[in-house]
Amino acid sequence: MSVPVRLPESFLVSTPPRSRLRAVPSPGASPSARTLLAQARQGLLQAEHEADPAERYVRAHLAALRGAAAVLALRGRPHRTRTKPMSAWVLLTKVAPELAEWAAFFQSCAATRHAVESGITRLVSPRSADDLVRQAGQFLELVDRAVHGAGR
């Protein structure tokens, strides 16, 4: 005889392909997601006020990365079939396919961010830094909707 399992009301149960069950938190259920989003917003604000283009680029990319972490905190990890670590952008594609294009874009920017953090700043122009700040802001708007719900 099996005993029914009662999940907290803050979780919705969905049945993904391959019949694996996983709990998907409802919007706004994760304090850590809200905290990460607030940190992302603060990082974006710092990027907007940064005079150095290379530093502005790094701060904008890190703000987007914190936004991705907020979505991951909200939706949880995909079923682990590998033991090899995955980047946040790869994980984001798996748990939030609607953000896959953004994940691919920011993943493509990661090498430049790493180069700048290593001291190679010539790769970033003022325009590319401004563009990344703008794109990170657009991405964080989508993350905000995911974390706080579209009905805000």
Secondary structure, 3 states (H helix, E strand, C coil): CCCCCCCCCCEEEECCHHHCCEEEECCCCCHHHHHHHHHHHHHHHHHHHCCCHHHHHHHHHHHHHHHHHHHHHHHCCCCCCCCCCCCHHHHHHHHCHHHHHHHHHHHHHHHHHHHHHCCCCCCCCHHHHHHHHHHHHHHHHHHHHHHHCCCC
